[in-house]
Amino acid sequence: MLFKNIKIIDGGFTAKSNMYVRTEGPVISYIGKKEPDKIDGEEVYDGRGRVMLPAFYNCHCHVPMTLLRGYGEGLDLHRWLTEKVFPFEGRLTAKDVYWSTKLGAMELIASGCASISDMYFFIGDMASSLDECGMKANISHGISSGTESDIRDMKGYKDTMELDKRVKRGEFGGKPGDGSDSRIKADMGLHAEYTSDEKLVRQVADAAYEAGMIVHVHASETKKEHAECRERHGGRTPVKYFSDCGLFKNQVQAAHCVYIEEEDAEIMKSAGAYMVHNPSSNMKLGSGVARIKELNEKGLNIALGTDGASSNNNLNMVEEMHMAAMISRGFTLDANAVSAGNILKMATRNGALCQGRKNCGKIEEGMRADLIVMDLDRPHMQPDFDTVSNIVFSAQSSDIVLNMIDGRVVYKNGEYLTIDRERVIFEANKSFERILGGL
Ligand SMILES: [Zn+2]
């Protein structure tokens, strides 16, 4: 596909006008001011009045929780989980997860997302569902302590290894082998400190190391979790305790990190770990404000995520960028606490790196063609004086008119090219009614 006369947000996160961008197969093959030689039969996209930017990488999500949207309002994290979420989730079937994942995928695609890091269960069904939509995803099962004492007997571990086999067979794209360019990847998921014992944390650390997987975990989301961990583990914070259990010998992405302390940030920074900032969820559940200005200045890797649709209540990364920028400023009394360019980078390039996708997340020759186009010809996007600032502070997700993942257009001018919209909404509501009826 050849995009012409289009504004782009380039690899350095600055805007450039009147550019040509060519994608061939899954890759961006040309970027320049000069019109490249024609290729017979190539689709040409007139980008006048539009801007191309990297698609978003949503690094902490529970996409099937779209079914729980609006269910369990007004409760803090611990009451919300035990009184509402866990009983509902106990009735979910593989089929429910398949359709609720597609419902989430529609929302993600329309709001410019290429890829998610997701933690849930029935992960094989999620993988098939997301793959059919053309999305990328790092999927983990949120492993927690239960009746089995050996991780190898746990369903979460077995499902993770089974998904990894499918990835390495090349079922989700990329060459069969190490799964490096696979659209879907398997991560090792540890739900949280408060849902696991020390033996399990050590087993997760070793199993991920053996499999060469990223570890996805919740850490220091609430004050209560952080304080109770200190009580349970001889004064140690969740991050320090995880570190003592060997978790950080792996690539780690830790969601929330609202209450992480100086030493925690040092542990994570020296391990090259990623903190995933979830500002909407942290605000909605009354969990608190993560100190991203300070942590960003310290050089900690930060990516962004929406969390699930039951604690946000949407999966919209445009809104998440806006929220992240706003609260970082309002709570530090600093009008440039984290720059708009930095916020955009967290939502794109940092997210791709967090998922171990080094060739994604930037509009640059040789990178994977995960890109979106926004319409600038909208009242709230004019004048187009500072495009990056407009994207973070003014844009609406409805400004997105095209979403291309690995060179394949999955969404154009409001139409889904990989998803049957009516069927998905029907099936998801059917699942919701059945579960609700049984509770
Ligand atoms: Zn979460």
Boltz pocket constraint, residues with backbone or C-beta under 6 A from the ligand:
constraints:
  - pocket:
      binder: B
      contacts: [[A, 60], [A, 61], [A, 62], [A, 218], [A, 255], [A, 307], [A, 308]]
      max_distance: 6.0
